Amino acid sequence: TPEELDCERPRITSEPQDADVTSGNTVFFTCRAEGNPKPEIIWLRNNNELSMKTDSRLNLLDDGTLMIQNTQETDQGIYQCMAKNVAGQVKTQEVTLRYFGSPARPAFVIQ
């Protein structure tokens, strides 16, 4: 069809970066992609698709950014963004979320 002739494979225009997080904080992974039609953004953790519907701490922002609120130990792992449309799909580099439990407290020196 004429519409299909105008299709353009997705291409990533902004990649996510590794992130370090402590318990209860919010982390953002950026992912922006262009294509025609506008690509759908899907996030993977450890090669499994994340479901924004089953975990209220996960949010997919309008620009494709993944926001994880109130981080927990189970959030750590390898993240990857996939952009797909009818013309094809493309994935970003894999990035790592490292989790560090509670924020570090200052050490007290006993004299």
N, C-alpha and C positions, 0 to 999 in steps of 0.2 A: 504494500500500500504506500501511497505518497508519504504518510506519516513515518513509516519505517525507514524511508530513504533519508530522512532528516535526523535519524537517531545518531547519537554520539556516545561511545563507550565512556563510562565514568573515568575521571582521573582525579587523583588526590591532590588537593591544593594546600592542605595544612595537615601535618603529621602529629600524632601524639608523642609525648616525651615520658621517660621514666619518672616515677614519682615515689617519694618516701612519705609515709603518713603515720601519725600516732592515733591511738584509739579515740573514736568519737569525732574526729575532724572530718572535713569535707575535702574531696579531691576532684579535680577536673582533668579529663583527657580530651584534648582537642582533636577533631576530625572534620575536615571540610573537603567536599568533593563537588566537581562540576560534571555535567553531562546533559544529554537530552534524550528522553525526559529527565527531569531532576532525579538524581539517584536516591534510592532509599539507603539510609545508614543503619547498619547492623553492627552491634558490638559483640565481640567474643571474649570469653575469659577461659584460658586453658583449652582453646579450640571448641568451646561450647557456647552456643548463642545465649546471650543474656536476655532474660525476660523482664522487661520493665513493668509488666502487669503484676507479676507475682512477688516482687520485692519493692516496697514503697521507698526504700532508700536509694534506688536507682532511678535516674531521670535522664532522658534523652532531650537535650535542649534543641531549640529550633535550628541552630547552626550545625548540628551534628555532634556537639560536645557531649560526652558522657559525664554526668555529675553523680558521685557516690557520696551520700551523706552518712554521718554517724558511722564512720568506718569501723569494721570489725576484722578480726584475724582471718575470717573466711574470705575476705575480699582480696587478700594478697594472691598474686599470680601473674600470668602473662596475659596482657590485653592486646587486642587487635581490632581495628575498625575495618569493616567491609562496606563498600559502596556498590550498589547494583541497580541496574535498570534493564530494560528489554534488550539492550545492545550488548550487555556483558557485565562483568563485575571485576573489581580490583580491591586488593587489601593493602593496608598500610604496613609499615614495619611493626614488629612485635615490640611492646614495651612492658616493663616490669613495674608492678606496684609492690613496694616493700612495706611491711607493716611492723611497727615498733611498739606495740602495746601502749603502756602509759607514757605520758611525756616524762622526760628525764627530770629527776629532782636533784637539787644541789646536794652534794655530799657534805656531811658534817664531819669535821676533824675533831677527834677527842684528844685533848692534851693530857 
